Each structure stands twice: as structure tokens, then as C-alpha cells.
């Protein structure tokens, strides 16, 4: 029997040792956006655990692009330098090091979830003014964002480019643009949050304009031999919002701009969306985008079992499997999944005496 989960995956010049991806998961655990011991252990242990690619969490491209005051950042050189030794460690363990770069948009200036997750008013301690495509708050409790001006839009483009350059300097070999979960680029895409009447709003072409401009600008500085990924919310789960049909259209435009992988998530646009969450509930989005564009996709969302992941790959619903919560519960999930599937996956030599045989 084939075991596709543990076959290599080559993207441009980079080869993942298997198809297991550690999804970017915010840790809300930095002072001034600078990674430290927590990130070394958190990301490093998933690399030790056998994943093919380990992606650092959504990293803010500017201070105002943070979700919370304690978000990881990549808007200055000190932040990139702090990430470099973590990247080196992950590579030594055989994992490909990746990072997701992001701007929180209208969902910025909130407490970390484990601190309650409440919005922080702009005039409160540690608060700041969010902005987005239109002055429409994420929820009645959130601050009304300022509608972005042409100067704001130009700054965001430059911030994403500078973040990509810093990520390269830190040693990352895969870069992901965050266009999902209601954050800035997704908020430009969705007609729920984008009510602009200029070139960045209205038609699908206009709503895609800023995400595609940023993709072009980042791809121009991200080396040709390294892969560029994009995470999308394939649907808002809200009538009249962003949906799979528009996601396919976006994916085709991203493909024309030399994007290599679409990482298929969903939701995050409104707090009251009714999401039918269940095992593999987002996998059909990865399958449809893969089939309609030919682009490789990553499936994510309540994937917890080795045979479940293997089935998704064998039936060609996706090319990679991203796990989040399951890898928080068990950083060594890949090693256990290999044993379950009958694959002899090497363990770190330091742990070999405990290998399940």
C-alpha cells in the first residue's frame, strides 16, 4: 500500500521530507514582536517531531498590523535576527522552515484569546487605531476601523515587501501571504467588509486588486527558486460574502503570479457565521481549487488521524496536510502516524531508544 503522507514533496528548489505541515498558530507570546525561548521550543519541537514543513505564526508586517500587543512581528531587523537561530534549528532537524506574514486590518488591537480576546480601545493602554477597506467594525464591540487612504495602501504594500525580505534574511525557505480569517487582505476580498467605491472596491476584480498587487510586489523580491504560498478563507460561510467561486477566480490569478500553493481554510469574516465544523470539513475547498486550477493545495481543519490524512492525499483532494490543534496536543504526531501507517520514519537519534517498534 502506498503511503503518500510520507512521500517527499518538491516545490521549486525545496523538497519537504513528507506532506505534513505545521499550520501557523498564533502564540501571543512576544515582547515587542521579538521571538524568544517560547518560539524556539514551540517551533523546534514540531521540527523534532518529524513534520515536513513548520510554519511560524502570522507575523505582523507593521505594529498596527498586529492582532494583539504580544503578536510575533517581522517589521524590523531585530525581529528577523531573533527568528534566525530558530530557523537554523528547525533546518537541522530536517524540517523546511516557513513563515506567514500578515496584517490584522480591522481585527487589530485586541487582547490575546487567553487574556479574554476583548478589543482594546485606541486610547487605552497598549491599544491602537485599526484600519481596513471601509469603516465597518468586525463586531459591535470592535473599534470602527479607519478607511484606508491611497497612502495607507502604498504603505501596506511596502510593509509586506520589507517583511518578505526580512524573512529571507532570517533563512526561511517558504513564505505564505495571509489572505484569510477576516484580516486585512481577506477584508479587501470580501464584499461584507469592503464597501469601497474606488479601484479597490465593488467588482471582484477591484476587490482582488490589493491582494494581487501585494502578491506581485512580494514575488518580485522573493527568490524564484523558493516557493510562495497563499492562505485563503475559501468561504465566509455567510450569504452574499466571499465564497468558493470567487476563491477559484482568485486562485487562478494567484497562479498567474507564480504562487505555488493555496492553503485552504475558511471563515473569520464575521463573528456570527454558522460554520459546519467537523472532521475534514474544509477539505472539499482544497479539492475544488486543485481540480479547477491545477495548483497544489493544502487541506486544513479538524484533521487528526493518520488514515484520514492519508485518504485525503490518496484520493487527490489535496497535496499537503496541515495540522494545528492536533500538533499542539502532540508535537510528535508525525512519528506516531508513521508507525500507524507502517512507515519506518527515522526518529531523532537522541530519542531513538524510545522509538515505538
C-alpha positions as CSV (number, residue, x, y, z in Angstrom):
1,X,0.0,0.0,0.0
2,X,1.2,3.5,-0.9
3,X,1.8,5.9,2.0
4,X,1.6,9.2,0.3
5,X,1.6,11.2,3.6
6,X,5.3,10.2,4.0
7,X,6.4,10.8,0.4
8,X,8.6,13.8,-0.4
9,X,7.0,16.9,-1.9
10,X,9.1,19.1,-4.1
11,X,8.2,22.8,-4.7
12,X,10.7,24.7,-6.8
13,X,14.1,24.0,-5.3
14,X,12.7,22.9,-1.9
15,X,11.8,19.3,-1.0
16,X,9.7,18.5,2.1
17,X,10.5,15.2,3.6
18,X,6.8,14.4,3.9
19,X,3.4,16.1,3.3
20,X,2.8,17.1,6.9
21,X,2.6,20.9,7.5
22,X,2.5,22.6,10.9
23,X,-0.1,25.2,10.4
24,X,0.7,28.8,11.5
25,X,-0.7,29.1,15.1
26,X,-0.6,32.5,16.9
27,X,1.1,32.2,20.3
28,X,0.6,35.8,21.5
29,X,3.9,35.4,23.5
30,X,6.4,38.1,22.5
31,X,7.5,41.4,23.9
32,X,7.7,43.9,21.1
33,X,7.2,41.2,18.4
34,X,10.5,39.6,19.1
35,X,10.6,35.8,19.2
36,X,12.3,34.2,22.2
37,X,12.6,30.9,24.1
38,X,8.9,30.0,23.7
39,X,9.2,30.1,19.9
40,X,12.4,28.1,19.9
41,X,10.7,25.4,21.9
42,X,7.3,25.6,20.2
43,X,8.5,25.6,16.6
44,X,11.6,23.5,17.3
45,X,9.7,20.7,18.9
46,X,7.5,20.3,15.9
47,X,10.5,20.1,13.7
48,X,12.0,17.4,16.0
49,X,8.6,15.7,15.8
50,X,9.0,14.9,12.2
51,X,6.8,17.4,10.3
52,X,7.9,18.2,6.7
53,X,7.3,21.9,7.0
54,X,7.0,24.0,10.1
55,X,5.3,27.4,9.6
56,X,5.8,30.2,12.1
57,X,2.6,32.0,13.1
58,X,1.1,35.0,11.5
59,X,3.8,37.6,11.8
60,X,2.8,41.3,11.6
61,X,4.3,43.4,8.8
62,X,3.8,46.5,10.9
63,X,3.0,47.5,14.5
64,X,-0.6,48.4,13.5
65,X,-0.9,45.1,11.7
66,X,-0.8,43.1,14.9
67,X,-3.8,41.3,16.3
68,X,-2.7,41.7,19.9
69,X,0.1,43.7,21.6
70,X,2.0,40.4,22.0
71,X,2.0,39.2,18.4
72,X,5.1,38.0,16.7
73,X,6.4,40.7,14.3
74,X,8.7,41.0,11.3
75,X,8.6,44.8,10.8
76,X,12.1,45.4,12.0
77,X,15.6,43.8,11.7
78,X,15.8,42.8,15.4
79,X,12.7,40.6,14.9
80,X,14.2,38.9,11.9
81,X,17.5,38.4,13.7
82,X,15.7,36.7,16.6
83,X,14.0,34.3,14.2
84,X,17.3,33.3,12.5
85,X,18.5,30.8,15.2
86,X,15.1,29.2,15.4
87,X,15.1,28.7,11.6
88,X,18.6,27.2,11.8
89,X,17.5,24.7,14.5
90,X,14.4,23.7,12.5
91,X,16.5,23.0,9.4
92,X,19.0,20.9,11.4
93,X,16.1,18.7,12.4
94,X,15.2,18.1,8.8
95,X,12.1,20.4,8.5
96,X,11.6,23.2,6.0
97,X,11.2,26.5,7.8
98,X,8.3,28.7,6.7
99,X,6.6,31.9,7.9
100,X,3.3,33.5,7.3
101,X,3.2,37.3,7.0
102,X,0.1,39.2,7.9
103,X,-1.7,42.4,8.7
104,X,-4.7,42.2,11.0
105,X,-6.7,45.0,9.5
106,X,-10.0,45.7,11.2
107,X,-9.4,42.8,13.7
108,X,-6.3,44.6,15.2
109,X,-5.9,45.9,18.7
110,X,-7.4,43.0,20.8
111,X,-6.3,41.1,23.8
112,X,-4.9,37.6,23.3
113,X,-7.5,34.9,23.4
114,X,-6.2,33.5,26.7
115,X,-6.5,37.1,28.1
116,X,-10.1,37.3,27.1
117,X,-9.8,38.4,23.5
118,X,-11.6,41.7,24.0
119,X,-11.0,44.6,21.7
120,X,-8.6,47.3,23.1
121,X,-9.7,50.8,22.5
122,X,-7.3,53.0,20.6
123,X,-6.9,55.4,23.5
124,X,-6.4,52.6,26.1
125,X,-3.0,51.4,27.3
126,X,-1.5,49.1,24.6
127,X,-4.3,50.0,22.1
128,X,-4.1,51.5,18.7
129,X,-6.4,52.5,15.8
130,X,-7.3,49.7,13.4
131,X,-7.9,50.3,9.7
132,X,-9.4,48.4,6.8
133,X,-11.0,48.9,3.4
134,X,-14.1,50.5,4.9
135,X,-15.3,51.9,8.3
136,X,-17.1,48.7,9.2
137,X,-16.1,47.1,12.5
138,X,-15.7,43.3,12.9
139,X,-18.3,43.3,15.6
140,X,-20.3,45.9,17.6
141,X,-17.7,45.7,20.3
142,X,-14.8,46.4,18.0
143,X,-13.4,49.8,17.2
144,X,-14.6,51.2,13.9
145,X,-11.6,51.0,11.5
146,X,-10.4,53.9,9.5
147,X,-10.9,53.5,5.8
148,X,-7.5,53.2,4.2
149,X,-6.3,56.0,2.0
150,X,-4.1,55.7,-1.1
151,X,-1.1,56.4,1.1
152,X,-2.1,53.7,3.6
153,X,-2.4,51.2,0.8
154,X,1.0,52.1,-0.6
155,X,2.5,51.7,2.9
156,X,0.9,48.3,3.4
157,X,2.4,47.1,0.0
158,X,5.9,48.3,1.1
159,X,5.4,46.7,4.6
160,X,4.7,43.3,3.0
161,X,7.7,43.6,0.7
162,X,10.0,44.5,3.6
163,X,8.7,41.7,5.7
164,X,9.4,39.2,2.9
165,X,12.9,40.5,2.6
166,X,13.5,40.1,6.3
167,X,12.0,36.6,6.2
168,X,14.5,35.7,3.5
169,X,17.4,37.2,5.6
170,X,16.3,35.1,8.6
171,X,16.6,31.9,6.5
172,X,13.0,31.0,5.8
173,X,12.6,28.9,2.6
174,X,8.8,29.1,2.2
175,X,6.7,32.3,2.5
176,X,3.0,32.5,3.0
177,X,0.8,35.5,2.5
178,X,-2.2,35.6,4.9
179,X,-5.4,36.4,2.9
180,X,-7.7,34.6,5.3
181,X,-9.7,34.7,8.6
182,X,-11.0,38.3,8.2
183,X,-7.6,40.0,8.4
184,X,-6.7,42.9,6.1
185,X,-6.3,41.2,2.7
186,X,-9.3,39.0,3.2
187,X,-11.3,42.1,4.3
188,X,-10.5,43.6,0.9
189,X,-11.6,40.5,-0.9
190,X,-15.0,40.1,0.9
191,X,-18.0,42.3,-0.1
192,X,-19.1,42.0,3.6
193,X,-16.2,44.2,4.8
194,X,-15.3,46.1,1.6
195,X,-17.8,48.8,0.6
196,X,-15.3,51.0,-1.2
197,X,-16.3,52.8,-4.4
198,X,-12.8,53.3,-5.8
199,X,-10.5,50.9,-7.7
200,X,-10.2,48.7,-4.6
201,X,-13.9,48.0,-4.1
202,X,-17.0,46.9,-5.8
203,X,-16.3,44.3,-8.5
204,X,-14.5,41.1,-7.9
205,X,-11.6,42.5,-10.0
206,X,-11.4,45.6,-7.8
207,X,-11.7,43.7,-4.5
208,X,-8.8,41.4,-5.6
209,X,-6.7,44.3,-6.6
210,X,-4.7,44.9,-3.3
211,X,-4.1,41.2,-2.5
212,X,-2.8,40.7,-6.1
213,X,-0.7,43.9,-6.0
214,X,0.9,42.7,-2.8
215,X,1.5,39.2,-4.4
216,X,3.2,40.8,-7.4
217,X,5.4,43.0,-5.2
218,X,6.4,40.2,-2.9
219,X,7.0,37.7,-5.7
220,X,9.3,40.3,-7.2
221,X,11.6,40.2,-4.1
222,X,11.1,36.6,-3.1
223,X,13.6,34.5,-5.0
224,X,12.4,32.4,-8.0
225,X,13.8,29.2,-6.5
226,X,11.7,29.5,-3.3
227,X,8.0,28.7,-3.0
228,X,5.3,31.3,-2.3
229,X,2.1,30.1,-0.6
230,X,-1.2,31.9,0.0
231,X,-3.7,31.1,2.7
232,X,-7.3,31.9,1.9
233,X,-10.6,31.6,3.5
234,X,-12.4,29.8,0.7
235,X,-15.8,31.0,2.1
236,X,-17.1,33.4,4.7
237,X,-19.9,31.0,5.5
238,X,-22.3,34.0,5.1
239,X,-24.7,34.5,2.2
240,X,-23.5,37.3,0.0
241,X,-20.0,37.1,1.2
242,X,-16.8,35.6,-0.2
243,X,-17.3,32.1,-1.5
244,X,-15.7,29.2,-3.3
245,X,-16.5,30.5,-6.8
246,X,-14.6,33.7,-6.0
247,X,-11.8,31.8,-4.4
248,X,-11.3,29.8,-7.6
249,X,-11.1,33.0,-9.5
250,X,-8.6,34.4,-7.0
251,X,-6.5,31.2,-7.2
252,X,-6.3,31.5,-11.0
253,X,-5.0,35.0,-10.6
254,X,-2.5,33.9,-8.0
255,X,-1.4,31.0,-10.2
256,X,-0.6,33.6,-13.0
257,X,1.6,35.4,-10.5
258,X,3.7,32.4,-9.7
259,X,2.1,31.4,-6.4
260,X,2.9,27.7,-5.8
261,X,0.4,26.5,-3.2
262,X,-3.1,27.6,-2.0
263,X,-3.6,26.8,1.7
264,X,-7.3,26.3,2.1
265,X,-9.0,27.5,5.3
266,X,-12.3,29.3,5.7
267,X,-14.3,31.7,7.9
268,X,-13.2,34.5,10.2
269,X,-15.0,37.3,8.4
270,X,-17.9,37.7,10.9
271,X,-18.3,36.6,14.5
272,X,-21.7,35.1,13.9
273,X,-21.1,32.9,10.8
274,X,-22.6,29.4,11.1
275,X,-19.7,27.1,10.3
276,X,-20.4,23.3,10.0
277,X,-17.2,22.3,11.6
278,X,-16.4,18.6,11.6
279,X,-13.6,16.2,10.6
280,X,-12.1,17.4,7.3
281,X,-14.9,20.0,6.8
282,X,-12.7,22.3,4.7
283,X,-11.1,19.6,2.5
284,X,-13.7,20.0,-0.3
285,X,-12.4,23.5,-0.8
286,X,-8.9,22.3,-1.3
287,X,-10.2,19.6,-3.8
288,X,-12.2,22.1,-5.8
289,X,-9.4,24.6,-6.1
290,X,-6.9,21.9,-7.0
291,X,-9.2,20.5,-9.7
292,X,-10.2,23.8,-11.2
293,X,-6.8,25.4,-11.3
294,X,-4.2,22.6,-11.3
295,X,-2.5,24.3,-8.4
296,X,-1.3,22.3,-5.4
297,X,-3.4,22.8,-2.3
298,X,-3.1,22.2,1.4
299,X,-6.1,20.9,3.3
300,X,-6.6,22.0,6.9
301,X,-9.3,21.8,9.6
302,X,-10.0,19.1,12.1
303,X,-7.6,16.6,10.5
304,X,-6.5,14.4,13.4
305,X,-6.0,10.8,12.3
306,X,-3.2,9.3,10.2
307,X,-5.6,7.4,7.9
308,X,-7.8,10.5,7.5
309,X,-4.8,12.4,6.2
310,X,-3.6,9.5,4.1
311,X,-7.1,9.2,2.5
312,X,-7.2,12.9,1.6
313,X,-3.9,12.6,-0.3
314,X,-4.6,9.2,-1.9
315,X,-7.9,10.5,-3.3
316,X,-6.2,13.6,-4.6
317,X,-8.2,16.0,-2.6
318,X,-5.0,17.9,-1.7
319,X,-1.3,17.7,-1.9
320,X,-0.4,18.5,1.7
321,X,-2.0,18.2,5.1
322,X,-1.8,21.0,7.6
323,X,-2.5,20.3,11.3
324,X,-2.9,22.8,14.0
325,X,-4.6,21.8,17.3
326,X,-3.6,18.2,16.9
327,X,0.1,19.2,16.8
328,X,-0.4,21.4,19.9
329,X,-1.6,18.3,21.6
330,X,1.1,16.1,20.3
331,X,4.2,17.6,18.6
332,X,5.3,14.1,17.7
333,X,2.2,13.2,15.8
334,X,4.2,12.6,12.6
335,X,6.3,9.9,14.3
336,X,3.2,8.2,15.7
337,X,1.3,8.5,12.4
338,X,4.2,6.8,10.6
339,X,4.1,3.9,12.9
340,X,0.3,3.6,12.5
341,X,0.7,3.5,8.7
342,X,3.6,1.1,8.9
343,X,6.3,3.6,7.7
344,X,9.7,3.3,9.2
345,X,10.3,7.0,9.8
346,X,13.7,7.8,11.4
347,X,13.4,9.3,15.0
348,X,15.9,11.9,16.2
349,X,18.9,10.0,17.4
350,X,18.6,11.4,20.8
351,X,15.1,9.8,21.1
352,X,15.8,6.6,19.2
353,X,16.0,4.5,22.4
354,X,12.3,5.3,23.0
355,X,11.2,4.5,19.4
356,X,7.9,2.6,19.1
357,X,8.9,-0.5,17.1
